[in-house]
Amino acid sequence: MLPPRIRLRSWDVAPLEVALVEPFVIACGTVTRTRNALVRVEIEDDEGRRAVGLGEAATLTPVTEEDLPDAIGNLTRMGDAIGDRWIAIGAEPSDRGASTTNDEGSDARWEALTATLDQAAQGAMVSRAGAETAVLDAIARLLGAPLFALLRGGSIGEDRGLGERVTMTTDITIPIRPVETMAALAREHRAQGFSCFKVKVGRDVAHDHEAIAAIARAVPDARFRIDANGGFEAKEAIALMRELTARGVIIECFEQPCATLDLAGMAEVVRSIAAPVVADESVKHLADVRRVIEERAASGVNLKLAKSGGPLAALAIGRAAKRAGLSLMCGGMVETRVGMTAAAHVVGALGGVDFVDLDTAWLLAEDPFNGGYSAEGADYLVGGSPGLGVAPR
C-alpha cells in the first residue's frame, strides 16, 4: 500500500555535467556536454521509514527556457518552499488492477503532490520534472516496487512488480554534422547493434538530402526517424520527404517538421506525406494534445519528462493521445542514465510506445551512474529493482 503521507527529510541539488562523444547539433542549437541538475531527496512516511530518490532536470537551450544556473536556482528554491510539510498520498483501489486514473489520464493518487510541486515550481517545468522524478523514485523505493509499477495505476500486489521486466528497443540519434561524419557515426552505431537512426535535420535542406542518402548507403538496412526540431517550412518538409520516399529510404516517422506554433504547417505536412508526423515541441501539456487533434496537426506525440514537468504529466499526455488514436514516441533531452531510466519507466507504465527514443546516455563520454537498465545494443530492459534502480558510481 502507498504511505498515506510523506514529508521531505533532505533535498540536495548539484550540477550534472558530462561531456558528449560528439557535439549534439540540432536545427536550433549545439550541445557539447549535459547542462543538467541532479536532485537527491530523502523522504519519510508516517511510520518513520525513509528512502532516497534521484531525479534529473535536463536543460537544453534554446529548446528549454531553463539553463543549468536556472535549474539549480529553481530547484533550491523549490526545496526551501516545500520544506518538511506532510504531503498526502491518495489511497490505492481495493481491487487489484482497478484504475486510479480519471478521464483526462491523470492519476488521482498524486493530486496533493502535484499541487505542492506546481506551487513550488512556479512554472519551471524542467526543474519540476527533476523534483517529481526524485520524489516518485523515493516513494517507489520505500514500497520496494519498480517505478513503472507505481506509475501505471491500480494496486501494487504482494510481489511489488519486482519480477516484471519492461523491454524496449531504442533508436540512436545522428546529430547534424558533416555528411561523412554522419555516415561514419551510422556505421559505428550499426556495428553496436542499432538499425534505426533518428537523424537531425532542419538547418540546410541540401545538406539533409546528402546526409540521409550517405547514411542509407553506409547502412543499407537502416530505418529512419527524421527530426527537424521545427526547422522547416511545410513545403520544404514535404519536398524532403517525397524525395526520400522516391529513393526508397524507409521513413518510420517525421518529428516536428515545422515551428512550435505553426500548426497549420504541421497539418499541411500531415496531409501530404504517408509517414506519421510526431509533434514534439508543439505538445507540452494536455491542452496541447487537444489543440493538435483539433487542428489535425500531427498523428503522433513525443512524450518528454523535461518539457511536461515530470513522469505524471507525461503519462497523462500519453494516455490522452492513445485514446485519441495517436501514436506515441518517448524521448528525452540530453540526459544521463537517471533521466533515460525515468522515461523508460513511463514507457513501461503505458504498456509500451510506438517509437522509443531513449538513447542519449549512449552518446556520453562517461557514465557517472550504475543500474537502472541493462542493455545489449539497441535493446534494453528496466525493472527488477525498487524505484529507478539507479545509483551514483
Backbone torsions as a table, in degrees:
resi	resn	phi	psi	omega
1	MET	NA	148.4	175.2
2	LEU	-67.7	146.7	173.2
3	PRO	-65.4	141.2	-178.4
4	PRO	-64.4	-26.2	176.1
5	ARG	-161.1	159.5	178.7
6	ILE	-136.7	164.4	169.6
7	ARG	-144.2	158.4	-179.6
8	LEU	-84.0	131.8	174.7
9	ARG	-100.3	-30.6	175.0
10	SER	-151.9	158.1	-175.0
11	TRP	-151.1	105.8	-175.9
12	ASP	-119.8	139.5	-177.9
13	VAL	-129.1	136.0	179.4
14	ALA	-147.3	151.3	174.6
15	PRO	-62.8	146.3	177.1
16	LEU	-129.5	87.8	-176.8
17	GLU	-115.0	121.4	-179.8
18	VAL	-132.9	133.4	-179.3
19	ALA	-69.3	146.4	174.7
20	LEU	-91.8	153.6	176.9
21	VAL	-66.4	-42.9	178.6
22	GLU	-127.2	147.9	172.9
23	PRO	-56.2	135.7	-179.8
24	PHE	-95.1	97.6	-173.9
25	VAL	-107.4	123.2	176.7
26	ILE	-125.0	179.5	-173.7
27	ALA	-58.8	-30.1	-172.8
28	CYS	-113.5	8.6	179.5
29	GLY	173.6	175.1	-179.2
30	THR	-133.1	137.0	178.8
31	VAL	-127.5	133.5	176.8
32	THR	-113.2	-12.8	175.6
33	ARG	-154.9	155.0	177.0
34	THR	-64.4	144.4	175.4
35	ARG	-125.4	65.7	-171.8
36	ASN	-116.2	169.9	177.0
37	ALA	-123.4	137.0	177.0
38	LEU	-98.9	129.5	179.2
39	VAL	-110.3	128.1	176.1
40	ARG	-122.8	119.8	179.9
41	VAL	-121.5	148.5	169.6
42	GLU	-117.9	129.8	179.3
43	ILE	-115.6	162.0	176.8
44	GLU	-135.7	141.4	176.1
45	ASP	-103.7	-175.7	-176.8
46	ASP	-60.8	-26.9	-177.6
47	GLU	-90.9	4.8	178.1
48	GLY	84.9	4.3	177.7
49	ARG	-74.5	143.8	-178.3
50	ARG	-126.4	152.8	175.5
51	ALA	-153.8	153.6	-178.9
52	VAL	-110.7	139.7	177.3
53	GLY	-130.7	156.9	-179.3
54	LEU	-120.2	146.9	173.9
55	GLY	-145.4	155.1	-179.2
56	GLU	-123.0	123.2	173.8
57	ALA	-97.7	107.6	-170.9
58	ALA	-100.2	112.4	177.0
59	THR	-98.1	143.0	178.4
60	LEU	-149.2	83.3	179.8
61	THR	-74.3	142.6	4.8
62	PRO	-92.1	12.9	178.7
63	VAL	-66.5	-42.5	177.3
64	THR	-101.8	146.5	177.5
65	GLU	-70.2	-27.6	-178.9
66	GLU	-91.2	139.8	168.4
67	ASP	-109.1	179.9	-174.6
68	LEU	-56.9	-48.5	178.9
69	PRO	-59.6	-36.3	177.8
70	ASP	-63.0	-45.5	-178.0
71	ALA	-62.6	-43.2	178.4
72	ILE	-60.5	-46.5	179.7
73	GLY	-65.4	-43.7	-179.2
74	ASN	-64.2	-43.1	-177.8
75	LEU	-68.6	-38.6	176.7
76	THR	-61.9	-44.0	178.2
77	ARG	-63.4	-39.7	179.4
78	MET	-61.7	-43.9	179.3
79	GLY	-61.0	-41.9	178.3
80	ASP	-65.0	-39.6	-177.5
81	ALA	-67.6	-37.8	-178.0
82	ILE	-77.2	-40.7	179.5
83	GLY	60.8	-142.5	-179.0
84	ASP	-113.0	27.6	179.0
85	ARG	-64.9	153.3	175.5
86	TRP	-79.8	137.7	179.8
87	ILE	-119.3	122.2	-179.1
88	ALA	-72.3	144.6	174.7
89	ILE	-118.7	131.7	-178.0
90	GLY	-67.7	152.2	-178.9
91	ALA	-73.0	150.3	173.3
92	GLU	-78.6	157.5	176.1
93	PRO	-68.4	152.4	-179.0
94	SER	-70.3	-30.2	179.7
95	ASP	-89.9	123.2	180.0
96	ARG	-61.6	133.1	179.2
97	GLY	91.9	-11.9	178.3
98	ALA	-66.1	146.0	-175.5
99	SER	-76.2	145.7	172.9
100	THR	-112.2	5.9	-176.1
101	THR	-96.3	149.2	178.5
102	ASN	-93.7	-174.3	-176.9
103	ASP	-64.0	-23.3	179.0
104	GLU	-81.8	-11.5	-177.5
105	GLY	95.0	0.3	179.4
106	SER	-84.2	150.7	-177.3
107	ASP	-98.2	117.1	-173.8
108	ALA	-64.8	-19.5	-177.9
109	ARG	-65.4	-23.1	-170.1
110	TRP	-108.0	17.8	-175.3
111	GLU	-59.9	-44.7	-178.7
112	ALA	-68.2	-41.1	177.6
113	LEU	-63.6	-43.9	178.9
114	THR	-60.4	-44.6	179.6
115	ALA	-63.9	-40.2	179.2
116	THR	-63.4	-45.0	-179.4
117	LEU	-69.5	-38.0	177.5
118	ASP	-59.4	-47.1	-178.3
119	GLN	-63.7	-41.3	-177.7
120	ALA	-73.0	-36.0	-175.0
121	ALA	-75.3	-31.5	179.8
122	GLN	53.0	42.9	174.8
123	GLY	88.4	-1.3	178.1
124	ALA	-82.1	88.0	-168.2
125	MET	-69.6	-37.1	178.6
126	VAL	-62.9	-47.4	178.8
127	SER	-63.6	-41.4	178.7
128	ARG	-59.9	-40.6	-179.9
129	ALA	-61.1	-43.5	178.3
130	GLY	-64.0	-42.1	-179.3
131	ALA	-65.9	-46.4	-178.7
132	GLU	-63.2	-41.3	178.6
133	THR	-59.2	-44.3	-178.7
134	ALA	-63.2	-42.8	-179.1
135	VAL	-67.0	-44.8	179.1
136	LEU	-64.8	-38.6	175.3
137	ASP	-58.9	-44.2	179.8
138	ALA	-64.3	-41.5	179.0
139	ILE	-63.5	-44.0	179.3
140	ALA	-63.0	-40.0	177.7
141	ARG	-66.2	-37.6	176.9
142	LEU	-59.8	-38.2	-179.5
143	LEU	-83.0	-14.0	-175.9
144	GLY	74.0	28.9	-177.1
145	ALA	-120.6	146.3	172.5
146	PRO	-63.8	152.5	-174.1
147	LEU	-59.9	-37.9	-178.0
148	PHE	-62.7	-32.3	178.6
149	ALA	-67.7	-35.4	177.2
150	LEU	-70.5	-38.0	-172.9
151	LEU	-77.2	-29.3	-168.1
152	ARG	-76.2	-6.5	178.0
153	GLY	88.9	165.0	-176.0
154	GLY	82.3	173.9	-177.4
155	SER	-78.2	143.1	173.9
156	ILE	-87.2	121.8	-175.8
157	GLY	-74.4	-178.3	-177.2
158	GLU	-63.1	-29.6	-179.9
159	ASP	-77.3	-7.9	178.3
160	ARG	62.4	2.8	-178.7
161	GLY	79.9	8.2	-176.3
162	LEU	-70.1	-21.1	178.2
163	GLY	-83.6	-5.2	-176.0
164	GLU	-95.7	140.5	175.5
165	ARG	-122.7	145.6	175.1
166	VAL	-110.9	121.4	-178.7
167	THR	-108.8	149.5	179.1
168	MET	-158.5	161.7	177.5
169	THR	-123.7	123.1	-176.6
170	THR	-100.3	155.9	167.1
171	ASP	-79.6	-178.8	173.0
172	ILE	-133.2	138.4	-173.4
173	THR	-87.0	134.5	171.9
174	ILE	-108.4	109.6	-178.6
175	PRO	-74.2	169.8	177.9
176	ILE	-72.9	113.4	-179.0
177	ARG	-142.2	178.5	171.4
178	PRO	-54.1	148.0	-174.5
179	VAL	-53.2	-46.1	-177.7
180	GLU	-63.6	-37.2	178.3
181	THR	-65.8	-42.2	-180.0
182	MET	-63.5	-41.2	177.9
183	ALA	-65.7	-40.8	179.3
184	ALA	-65.0	-41.1	176.9
185	LEU	-60.6	-41.6	179.6
186	ALA	-62.2	-42.7	178.0
187	ARG	-61.5	-43.2	179.5
188	GLU	-62.7	-45.0	-179.7
189	HIS	-66.3	-36.0	178.1
190	ARG	-62.9	-38.8	178.7
191	ALA	-65.9	-24.2	178.3
192	GLN	-87.0	-4.3	176.6
193	GLY	112.1	1.2	178.9
194	PHE	-89.9	135.3	177.8
195	SER	-125.5	-8.4	178.6
196	CYS	-113.9	125.0	-173.8
197	PHE	-116.0	126.5	172.4
198	LYS	-91.6	108.2	-173.4
199	VAL	-100.5	124.2	178.0
200	LYS	-79.7	132.2	-179.9
201	VAL	-137.8	-178.4	170.3
202	GLY	114.1	-0.8	177.4
203	ARG	-98.3	-38.7	-175.2
204	ASP	-148.6	110.8	-173.3
205	VAL	-61.2	-42.2	-179.1
206	ALA	-62.6	-42.0	177.5
207	HIS	-63.5	-40.1	-179.8
208	ASP	-60.6	-44.8	177.7
209	HIS	-58.0	-49.2	-176.8
210	GLU	-64.3	-42.7	-176.8
211	ALA	-64.6	-46.1	-179.1
212	ILE	-66.2	-39.3	176.7
213	ALA	-62.4	-40.9	179.9
214	ALA	-66.4	-40.1	177.2
215	ILE	-64.6	-41.4	178.9
216	ALA	-62.5	-36.2	176.7
217	ARG	-70.5	-39.5	-177.5
218	ALA	-70.5	-34.0	-178.6
219	VAL	-130.1	88.2	-173.0
220	PRO	-60.1	-26.7	-179.7
221	ASP	-95.5	16.7	-176.4
222	ALA	-67.5	143.3	168.5
223	ARG	-114.5	146.8	-170.5
224	PHE	-122.4	142.1	164.9
225	ARG	-122.3	116.0	-173.5
226	ILE	-94.1	132.0	-177.5
227	ASP	-130.8	113.0	-178.3
228	ALA	-94.2	-8.2	-176.5
229	ASN	46.8	38.3	176.1
230	GLY	76.9	17.9	-172.3
231	GLY	-84.3	-6.6	-174.5
232	PHE	-110.4	154.5	157.0
233	GLU	-80.0	158.2	-175.2
234	ALA	-56.7	-44.6	-177.1
235	LYS	-62.2	-38.5	178.1
236	GLU	-64.6	-44.7	-179.3
237	ALA	-61.8	-43.7	-179.2
238	ILE	-65.1	-43.6	-179.9
239	ALA	-62.1	-42.7	178.3
240	LEU	-60.6	-47.2	-177.8
241	MET	-65.1	-39.5	-179.6
242	ARG	-65.8	-39.8	178.7
243	GLU	-67.5	-42.3	179.7
244	LEU	-63.5	-40.5	178.1
245	THR	-63.7	-41.1	179.0
246	ALA	-63.4	-30.4	178.7
247	ARG	-80.1	-6.7	-179.7
248	GLY	85.9	13.3	177.5
249	VAL	-70.7	133.5	-178.1
250	ILE	-85.7	109.0	-178.3
251	ILE	-106.7	116.8	179.6
252	GLU	-83.2	-33.9	177.6
253	CYS	-166.0	163.6	178.4
254	PHE	-125.1	114.2	-173.8
255	GLU	-97.3	131.2	174.2
256	GLN	39.5	63.9	180.0
257	PRO	-64.9	-34.3	-174.0
258	CYS	-117.4	169.9	-175.0
259	ALA	-59.0	157.9	-174.6
260	THR	-48.5	-46.9	-174.9
261	LEU	-93.9	-0.6	-178.0
262	ASP	-88.0	66.3	-179.3
263	LEU	-68.9	-28.9	176.2
264	ALA	-64.5	-42.4	177.0
265	GLY	-65.2	-42.3	177.0
266	MET	-59.0	-43.5	-179.6
267	ALA	-64.1	-36.5	177.9
268	GLU	-64.1	-39.8	176.8
269	VAL	-64.9	-43.5	178.7
270	VAL	-55.2	-44.2	-177.5
271	ARG	-70.0	-21.0	-166.9
272	SER	-105.0	-13.3	-177.5
273	ILE	-127.2	160.4	-178.0
274	ALA	-85.7	-32.0	-176.5
275	ALA	-69.3	149.2	176.0
276	PRO	-60.9	140.4	174.5
277	VAL	-103.3	120.0	-175.1
278	VAL	-104.4	124.1	177.4
279	ALA	-85.1	126.5	176.4
280	ASP	-113.5	-80.5	-179.1
281	GLU	-59.1	-23.9	-179.6
282	SER	-76.6	-12.2	-178.5
283	VAL	-127.9	104.4	175.8
284	LYS	-113.6	-26.5	-173.6
285	HIS	-133.3	167.9	179.2
286	LEU	-57.5	-39.9	180.0
287	ALA	-61.0	-31.6	179.0
288	ASP	-67.8	-33.8	177.0
289	VAL	-61.4	-47.1	179.7
290	ARG	-61.5	-39.4	-179.3
291	ARG	-66.2	-43.2	179.2
292	VAL	-63.4	-39.9	178.3
293	ILE	-64.4	-45.9	-179.5
294	GLU	-61.0	-39.4	-178.1
295	GLU	-85.8	-6.4	-175.4
296	ARG	52.8	44.3	-173.0
297	ALA	-93.5	-1.1	178.3
298	ALA	-163.4	157.4	172.7
299	SER	-112.4	4.2	177.8
300	GLY	-156.6	166.9	-177.8
301	VAL	-134.9	138.3	174.4
302	ASN	-97.8	122.5	179.3
303	LEU	-91.1	131.3	176.0
304	LYS	-141.2	132.0	-178.7
305	LEU	-63.3	-43.2	-172.5
306	ALA	-64.4	-38.9	-175.9
307	LYS	-79.6	-23.0	-174.7
308	SER	-104.6	-8.0	175.2
309	GLY	100.2	8.8	175.0
310	GLY	134.1	178.3	-176.9
311	PRO	-60.4	-38.4	-174.9
312	LEU	-66.5	-43.0	178.1
313	ALA	-68.3	-39.8	177.6
314	ALA	-60.5	-40.8	177.1
315	LEU	-62.7	-45.2	-179.2
316	ALA	-62.2	-42.7	177.5
317	ILE	-63.1	-43.4	179.5
318	GLY	-61.9	-42.2	179.2
319	ARG	-66.0	-41.3	179.2
320	ALA	-65.2	-42.0	179.5
321	ALA	-65.3	-40.5	178.2
322	LYS	-61.2	-45.1	179.7
323	ARG	-61.1	-30.7	-179.7
324	ALA	-84.1	0.1	178.2
325	GLY	84.4	12.7	178.0
326	LEU	-83.3	149.2	173.4
327	SER	-77.2	162.2	-177.3
328	LEU	-124.9	137.0	166.1
329	MET	-116.2	149.2	170.7
330	CYS	-125.3	122.4	-177.0
331	GLY	-134.9	-165.6	-179.5
332	GLY	-151.9	-177.6	170.0
333	MET	-88.0	-140.9	174.5
334	VAL	-101.7	94.4	-170.4
335	GLU	-118.8	161.0	174.9
336	THR	-86.6	-169.0	179.8
337	ARG	-59.2	-29.9	-179.6
338	VAL	-64.1	-53.8	-178.2
339	GLY	-66.8	-39.7	-179.5
340	MET	-66.5	-39.0	178.5
341	THR	-66.0	-41.3	178.8
342	ALA	-60.1	-44.3	178.6
343	ALA	-64.5	-37.8	178.3
344	ALA	-62.9	-33.9	176.6
345	HIS	-69.1	-31.5	173.3
346	VAL	-63.8	-42.6	175.5
347	VAL	-56.4	-45.4	179.4
348	GLY	-62.8	-40.8	179.8
349	ALA	-65.2	-30.6	178.8
350	LEU	-82.1	-8.1	-175.9
351	GLY	79.7	21.1	179.0
352	GLY	106.3	160.2	176.1
353	VAL	-134.0	169.4	-176.5
354	ASP	-77.1	-35.7	-175.9
355	PHE	-132.8	116.6	177.9
356	VAL	-98.2	124.2	-179.5
357	ASP	-130.5	63.4	-175.5
358	LEU	-119.7	70.5	-167.5
359	ASP	-119.6	-10.3	-165.8
360	THR	-66.3	-23.1	176.1
361	ALA	-62.2	-24.7	177.5
362	TRP	-77.0	-14.0	-175.4
363	LEU	-96.0	0.7	-176.7
364	LEU	-91.9	150.3	-178.0
365	ALA	-74.4	-21.7	177.1
366	GLU	-149.7	163.6	-178.8
367	ASP	-124.3	108.9	-177.4
368	PRO	-82.1	5.8	-175.4
369	PHE	-129.6	157.6	171.5
370	ASN	-114.5	159.1	171.2
371	GLY	79.0	-163.4	179.8
372	GLY	88.3	-59.6	177.2
373	TYR	-146.0	159.5	168.9
374	SER	-117.3	141.5	-171.0
375	ALA	-133.6	146.6	170.5
376	GLU	-135.4	101.2	-173.4
377	GLY	63.1	-130.8	-178.5
378	ALA	-80.9	-11.1	-176.4
379	ASP	-95.0	130.2	175.8
380	TYR	-148.1	165.1	-177.6
381	LEU	-137.7	153.0	175.6
382	VAL	-125.9	159.8	179.7
383	GLY	118.9	176.1	178.7
384	GLY	89.3	-10.7	-179.8
385	SER	-132.8	151.2	176.4
386	PRO	-64.4	146.9	178.5
387	GLY	62.1	-139.9	175.3
388	LEU	-75.5	-28.3	-176.3
389	GLY	75.8	17.2	-178.7
390	VAL	-101.5	140.5	177.2
391	ALA	-141.2	147.9	175.7
392	PRO	-62.7	147.4	176.5
393	ARG	-67.5	NA	NA
